[in-house]
Structure formats: structure tokens, C-alpha cells
Amino acid sequence: MLIETSDGKLSEKQVMQTEIELKKIENFVEQVIYYSRLDSFSNDYLIQDYSLKKIVNLVIRDNMNLFFSKHIRFTFKNEDISVLTDSKWLRFILNQIITNSLKYTPENGEISISLADTRKETTLSIKDTGIGIPKVDLARVFEKGFTGNNGRQFNQNATGLGLYLANQLSHKLGHKLSIDSSVNKGTMVTITFPKLAYYNDEMGNILR
């Protein structure tokens, strides 16, 4: 509404900052919506073959203003790979991870995504040059409501829901989320997509 009623008097920087704040609000709303859908997940997903690069590009485009405002470089490494997943839920998972990277990566930093493929699995890794996570917090980053030292010091609006939801939804899709981090060196979050032939019974039941 501010943009629409400004009669073009807002500077480009002000417009971008307003859009960034709107994106943050949208993300909070999405977290609440997806949290409310966790128990009814089986009614709202479609497992198909999807291009990882296409889904990644959609998430990067959604967050482009923050990349620009913080002068953060983005690189996509390796060739595209297709995996069995649900595009809407995976897009939400990636958005939670990438928005976290953007929050905790200083200006002029870098976020990169790389893909790898083996006979058993495909992996997608999101690596940033951010402030990192203390080892004492690493084991708890997927807990509901846990914000850790970073959330308390660097992001007072942290909800502790982003990585929790990403991990819960990954599990429901038959994917696996893992994280590695070093303070002042950065963080890498990896999503593992097991190949269909290697899915265990629990994962197989999800796809039926």
C-alpha cells in the first residue's frame, strides 16, 4: 500500500527495502500455513520428476532483492539433475534454507548451490560465507522454536520454525536434511534425495 500511494516519490532503494520487508512478512505467513499443514501432508503433495535447477531459480528470483541489497553473489555449480519430489514443498524447504543464509551472510558474501549424483542418491548443497553456527547449537538447529545464539544476537525476529519445518517436510518427502557449519567460516546445508531403488520401506510407503 505504501508503494501504491507514494505517487512515485519513493526512491529505488526505498522501494526495494519495502519489498524486502513485505517478503519477510510473506515468509512468516508461509511458515504458519505450512506448519498448520504438517499433519495433513498426505492430502497435499504430488511426487514427480522435477528439475532441481528450475526450482532453485524460482527461489533465487523470489529473494533477488535481498541478494541485490546485500551485494551477495550467487553461483550454481554442476549440471542440472532431476529428482523425485514435490515442487511446491521443496520450493518452501529451499526458501527457508536460503533466507537463513541471506540473514546471516554479511554484505559482499556468497551463496552457492552445487549438485552431485551417485548410483544411490542425489545431493543438493547450499553453502554460504556467513557467520556460521556454534558447535554447541548445531545438534539443535532442527528443533522447533530453537533460535540459538545467532537468533538471539543477530536476528531478534527469528521464529525458530524455518529449519524445523524444512527438516520435517524433507522427512515426509523421503529426503534427508543435514548441516555442517564453522563459526566465521560459513554454513552448508545438504538435501539428500535417495534414488527410488534405494528407498526403504518407510520412504516407499510415502510414494504409494
C-alpha positions as CSV (number, residue, x, y, z in Angstrom):
1,M,0.0,0.0,0.0
2,L,2.9,2.3,0.8
3,I,4.3,1.8,-2.7
4,E,0.9,2.3,-4.4
5,T,0.1,5.5,-2.5
6,S,3.6,7.1,-2.8
7,D,2.9,8.7,-6.2
8,G,6.3,7.6,-7.4
9,K,8.1,9.6,-4.7
10,L,9.9,6.7,-3.1
11,S,13.5,6.2,-4.2
12,E,14.5,2.9,-5.8
13,K,16.3,2.0,-2.6
14,Q,13.2,2.7,-0.5
15,V,11.0,0.6,-2.9
16,M,13.5,-2.3,-2.7
17,Q,13.6,-2.1,1.1
18,T,9.8,-2.1,1.3
19,E,9.6,-5.1,-1.0
20,I,12.2,-6.9,1.2
21,E,10.1,-6.2,4.3
22,L,7.0,-7.5,2.5
23,K,8.9,-10.6,1.6
24,K,9.8,-11.2,5.3
25,I,6.1,-10.9,6.3
26,E,5.2,-13.3,3.5
27,N,7.7,-15.8,4.7
28,F,6.4,-15.6,8.3
29,V,2.8,-16.2,7.0
30,E,4.0,-19.1,4.9
31,Q,5.7,-20.7,7.9
32,V,2.4,-20.6,9.8
33,I,0.5,-22.0,6.9
34,Y,3.0,-24.9,6.3
35,Y,3.2,-25.6,10.0
36,S,-0.6,-26.0,10.1
37,R,-0.4,-28.4,7.1
38,L,2.2,-30.8,8.6
39,D,-0.5,-33.2,9.9
40,S,-2.4,-33.2,6.6
41,F,0.6,-33.5,4.4
42,S,-0.6,-36.7,2.7
43,N,-3.5,-34.7,1.2
44,D,-1.4,-32.1,-0.5
45,Y,1.6,-33.4,-2.4
46,L,2.4,-34.8,-5.8
47,I,5.7,-36.8,-6.3
48,Q,7.0,-36.3,-9.8
49,D,10.3,-35.9,-11.6
50,Y,11.4,-32.2,-11.3
51,S,14.4,-30.2,-12.4
52,L,16.4,-29.0,-9.4
53,K,17.8,-26.1,-11.2
54,K,14.3,-24.8,-12.2
55,I,13.1,-25.0,-8.6
56,V,16.3,-23.3,-7.3
57,N,15.9,-20.5,-9.8
58,L,12.4,-19.8,-8.6
59,V,13.6,-19.4,-5.0
60,I,16.5,-17.2,-6.0
61,R,14.2,-15.0,-8.0
62,D,11.8,-14.7,-5.0
63,N,14.8,-13.4,-2.9
64,M,16.6,-11.4,-5.6
65,N,16.0,-8.0,-3.8
66,L,17.9,-9.2,-0.7
67,F,20.7,-10.6,-2.8
68,F,21.0,-7.2,-4.5
69,S,20.7,-5.1,-1.4
70,K,23.4,-7.0,0.4
71,H,25.6,-7.4,-2.7
72,I,25.6,-11.2,-2.2
73,R,26.9,-13.3,-5.1
74,F,25.0,-16.4,-6.2
75,T,26.5,-19.3,-8.1
76,F,25.0,-22.6,-9.3
77,K,27.6,-25.3,-9.8
78,N,27.4,-28.5,-11.8
79,E,24.8,-29.7,-14.4
80,D,21.1,-29.8,-13.7
81,I,19.7,-33.0,-12.2
82,S,16.1,-34.2,-11.9
83,V,14.8,-35.8,-8.8
84,L,11.6,-37.3,-7.4
85,T,10.0,-34.7,-5.2
86,D,7.0,-32.3,-4.8
87,S,8.0,-29.0,-6.3
88,K,5.8,-26.8,-4.0
89,W,7.1,-28.3,-0.8
90,L,10.7,-28.5,-2.0
91,R,10.5,-24.8,-3.0
92,F,9.3,-24.0,0.5
93,I,12.2,-26.0,2.0
94,L,14.8,-24.3,-0.2
95,N,13.3,-20.9,0.6
96,Q,13.7,-21.5,4.4
97,I,17.4,-22.5,3.9
98,I,18.3,-19.7,1.5
99,T,16.5,-17.0,3.5
100,N,18.5,-18.2,6.6
101,S,21.7,-17.9,4.6
102,L,20.8,-14.4,3.5
103,K,20.1,-13.3,7.1
104,Y,23.4,-14.5,8.4
105,T,25.7,-13.7,5.5
106,P,27.4,-10.3,5.7
107,E,27.4,-7.9,2.7
108,N,29.5,-8.9,-0.3
109,G,29.3,-12.5,0.8
110,E,28.5,-15.5,-1.4
111,I,25.9,-18.3,-1.5
112,S,26.5,-21.2,-3.8
113,I,24.5,-24.3,-4.7
114,S,26.0,-27.5,-6.0
115,L,24.6,-30.8,-7.1
116,A,26.1,-34.2,-7.0
117,D,24.8,-37.6,-8.3
118,T,25.7,-41.2,-7.5
119,R,24.0,-44.5,-8.1
120,K,22.3,-44.3,-4.7
121,E,21.4,-40.7,-4.3
122,T,21.4,-37.1,-5.5
123,T,22.5,-34.2,-3.2
124,L,21.8,-30.5,-3.3
125,S,24.1,-28.4,-1.1
126,I,23.6,-24.8,-0.2
127,K,26.8,-23.2,1.1
128,D,27.2,-19.6,2.4
129,T,30.0,-17.4,3.7
130,G,28.0,-16.3,6.7
131,I,28.8,-16.1,10.4
132,G,28.4,-19.8,11.0
133,I,26.7,-21.7,13.8
134,P,28.5,-22.5,17.1
135,K,29.1,-26.3,17.5
136,V,27.0,-26.2,20.7
137,D,24.0,-25.2,18.7
138,L,24.4,-27.5,15.6
139,A,22.7,-30.5,17.2
140,R,19.6,-28.4,17.9
141,V,19.1,-26.4,14.8
142,F,16.2,-28.6,13.6
143,E,14.3,-28.3,16.9
144,K,11.0,-26.4,16.9
145,G,11.4,-22.9,18.2
146,F,15.2,-23.1,18.7
147,T,16.9,-19.9,17.6
148,G,20.3,-20.4,19.2
149,N,23.0,-17.8,19.7
150,N,22.6,-16.4,16.2
151,G,18.9,-15.8,16.5
152,R,19.3,-14.1,19.9
153,Q,22.2,-11.8,18.8
154,F,21.8,-11.2,15.1
155,N,18.1,-11.6,14.3
156,Q,15.6,-10.7,17.0
157,N,12.7,-11.7,14.8
158,A,13.8,-15.3,14.4
159,T,11.0,-17.8,14.9
160,G,12.9,-21.0,15.2
161,L,10.5,-22.5,12.7
162,G,12.3,-22.3,9.4
163,L,14.8,-25.2,9.7
164,Y,12.3,-27.2,11.8
165,L,9.8,-27.1,9.0
166,A,12.4,-27.7,6.3
167,N,13.5,-30.8,8.2
168,Q,10.0,-32.1,8.9
169,L,8.9,-31.7,5.3
170,S,12.1,-33.2,4.0
171,H,11.5,-36.3,6.1
172,K,7.9,-36.5,4.8
173,L,9.1,-36.4,1.2
174,G,11.6,-39.1,1.8
175,H,14.6,-36.7,1.7
176,K,17.2,-36.1,4.3
177,L,18.5,-32.7,5.6
178,S,21.9,-32.3,7.1
179,I,24.0,-29.3,8.2
180,D,27.7,-28.5,8.7
181,S,29.0,-25.2,9.9
182,S,32.0,-23.4,11.4
183,V,31.8,-20.0,13.2
184,N,33.0,-17.1,11.0
185,K,33.5,-19.5,8.0
186,G,30.0,-20.3,6.9
187,T,27.3,-23.0,6.8
188,M,26.4,-25.7,4.3
189,V,23.0,-27.4,4.3
190,T,22.6,-30.5,2.2
191,I,19.4,-32.1,1.0
192,T,19.8,-35.8,0.0
193,F,17.4,-37.4,-2.4
194,P,17.7,-41.2,-2.3
195,K,17.2,-42.9,-5.6
196,L,13.9,-44.8,-5.9
197,A,15.6,-48.3,-5.9
198,Y,17.2,-47.5,-2.6
199,Y,14.2,-46.1,-0.7
200,N,13.5,-48.1,2.5
201,D,10.0,-49.3,3.4
202,E,9.1,-46.1,5.2
203,M,10.0,-43.9,2.2
204,G,8.4,-46.4,-0.2
205,N,5.1,-46.1,1.7
206,I,5.2,-42.3,1.2
207,L,5.3,-42.7,-2.5
208,R,2.5,-45.1,-2.8
